[in-house]
Amino acid sequence: MTELMGKLALVTGGSRGIGAAVAIALASRGADVAITYNSSPEDAAGVVKQIEVAGRRGFAIEADAADAGAVTAAVARAYEVLGGLDVLVNNAGVGAVGMIGDVTVEELDRVLAVNVRGLYVAAQAAAGLLADGGRMIHIGSCIADRNTGPGMSLYAMSKAAVVGMNKGLARDLGARGITSNVVQPGPIDTSMNPADGPFAATQRSYLALDRFGTVEDVAAAVLYLAGPGGSYVTGTELSVDGGHAA
């Protein structure tokens, strides 16, 4: 349980949901962890407290993922306070549902700014700071592989872009032993998409496993890619989707 002892990690969007679970899981395996948050300082403080309970250093940085300058500054701040950087978990993102004729340009810009530009800028800022042999892990979505209903064109586009970016990063960073991979969750039980919500039964009907996943399921995949076992995995997508793409 100490395979990440002494590693230094940054999790964007780490104040709740999948990001919080990932940050806490990394700390439980020995990593010091910085997180970014946008609108929930109390939640961020709670995650930092859990990191510290695990015996590791933790701190939170306010940064809107849609603000490229704030993202770049957050990565630099994490590097400064941690004293280095071994793992970037690019998790910050927003959802989007709307038929193609109803999506406004403002909605389009916001989703792409957070889900695509925000991840790219974080990766760009981290690329020059990550230690050789470091890890980039991006949180995508099963929607990049398979759309099961209408209204998901914008969200699907943004998550498919993450897959393309990831493959390029694997090539850009491979000579330094830095891996880059995407974890693609399926329906995960969070406050934004609860397992007992109004659309849950429909979502379960598309799965091979008749249940939602947990944030811990996603965190386990991140731990694998961040740990020794993931050292020869790069440029790929790891689906944690209950068989959504089966």
N, C-alpha and C positions, 0 to 999 in steps of 0.2 A: 504493500500500500504506500510505498515511498518512491515509486519509480520516477516521480517528477521533483524529488527533493532538490531544492535550490534553484529550480527553474523560475523564470520571471515571465509573467503572462499579462496580457491586456485583453479584456473582453468588452467589446463595444455593446452598448445597450444591455448592460449587465445588472440592471436594478430589479428586474422581475422576469417571470416566465422562464423561457429557455436560457436566456443569458444569465440569470441569477443562478439557476441550477448548474450551469457550466462553470461559473466562477467558483462556486462552493465546492464542486467536485474537484476542480484543479487544486484548490487549497487542501482538500482532504488527502491528496496524493503528494503534497509537499511543496507546491508552487506558491510563491508570493503573487498576488493578483491585484491588478488595478482594473477598475470598471469605469465605463462612461455611462452617463444618464442624461436625460433631457428634462423631464417634467416631474420626476418623483424623487426628490432628495431624501424623503423619509425612508422610502423603499431601498434606496441606494445605501443609506446608513445602516439599515438592517442587514444587507448583504455583507457589507464591510465587517460588521460585528460577527457574523457567522464565520467569515474568513479568519478573523482574529481568534475566535473560539477554537478553530482548528490548529491554532498555533503558528499561523503564517501572517505576514504583513499584508494589509489590504487598504486601499484608499479609492475614493471616488472622484471623478472629474466630470464637471458639467460640460456637455457638448452636444449641440444639435447636429445630428448626422446629415442634415440637409445643408449645413454650413461648412463648406470645404475648409475654410480657414480654421474653424473651431476643431474640426477633425484632425487636421495636421498638427495643431497645437496640442491636442490631447495626447496624440501618440508621442510627441516630443516630451511632454510632461511626464507621461508614464515611464518613458525611458530614463528620464532624469531622476525621478523619485525612486524607482526600482533599482537603478544602477545598472541597467541593461535591459535586453528584451530577447526572450527565446521563443515565445508563442504569441501570435496574434489570432484571436477568435473574432472574426468579422460577423457580428450577430445583429447589429442594429438594423431594423427594418420596419416598414409599415405595410398594412394590408390594403387591398383595393378591390372593390366589387362594383361592377357597372357595365351595362351593355355598351357596345362600341359607340353607339350614337349619343349616349348620355354622358360620356366622360368629357370633362372640360379640359382645356389646355392647362389650367391651373392645377388640376388634379394630376394630369400627366406629368407636369414638371415636378410636383412634389414627390410623387412615387419614384420617378427616375432619379431625383436628387438624393433621396435617402437610400433606395435599394440598389442603385447602380453606382452613381457618382460617389456616394458616401463610402461604399466598400472599396472602390478603386482608389480613392484618395487615401484611405487608411492603409491600404496595401502599399501604395506608393511611398507614403511617409515611413512605414515600417521596413520597407525593403532595404534601405540603407542602414538601418539600426539593428536589425535582427542578427544575432550571432550566427556564424556558419553552422549548418546543421539544424537551424531553427525550423519552426512550423507556422504555416498560415492555414487557417481553417475557416471556411466561409459557410455561414448557415443559409442554405437555399430553400427549396421547397419541392415537394413531389409534383407540384403543378407544372414545373419545368419539363417534366416527362410526359404527363398525361392530364388533359383537361376532361373533366367528367360532366361539365354543365356550362351553360352560358354565363356571361358576365365576368369572365376571368382574363380577358385578353391583356389588359394592362399589367395585372399582377404576374401573369405567366411570362410576358415579355421581359419584365424586370428580373425575374428569377432565372430565365433562360440566359440572360446576359451574364449572370454570375458564373454560369457553367463555361461560357466562352472565355471570360476573363481568367478564370481559374486555369484553363489549359495553357493560356499564354503565360501566366505567372509561373507555372511549373517549368516551362522552357527558360524563362528569363532567369530564374533563381536556382535552377538545378545544378549549375556548376559549383555553387557554394554549398551544396548539400541541403538546401532549404526546400522543404516539400510544400506543396499547395494543394488542398483538397476541399471539396464541398460536401457537407452533410445535408441531405435532403429529407427533412421530416415530412411525414404525412400528417393526418389529423392528430394533434397533440392536445391533451386536456390542460388548457390554460384559462385564465380569466377572459381572454379575448375569444376563445373558441372552446367553451366548456363541453365536457362529454355528455352533459345532460341538457345541452342547449337546443334551440328549436330546429337546427339543421343537422344535429348529430346523427339521427337515424339514417338520413340520406347519405351522409358521409361514410358511415359504417357499411352501408350497402355496397360500396365500391371496393371494400377491403377483403383480403383473403382471411385476415384475422378479424373477428367480430368485436373489436374494441378499439378505443382510442389509445394512443401511446401516452407515455408520461414524459415529463421534462427530464427525468432521470434516464430514460431510454436514450434521449438525444445526447445528454451529457456523457453517457457511457461511450458513444461513438466518438465524441470529441476526445475523450481520454485515450482511446485506442490510437487515434491519429497523432495525438500529442506525445504519446509515450514511445518507448523503445520498439514496440511491435509495429508501429506505423512508419518506421524509418525508410522502408522501400516502397511506400505507397505515395504516388504523387500524380497530379493532373487528372484525378478521377472524381466520381460522385459516389458517396456511400449513402444509400437510401435506408432511412429508418421510418418506414411508411406502412407497416402492417400488410404489405402486399398490394398497395395501391397501384403499382406499376406492373403487377403480375398478369 
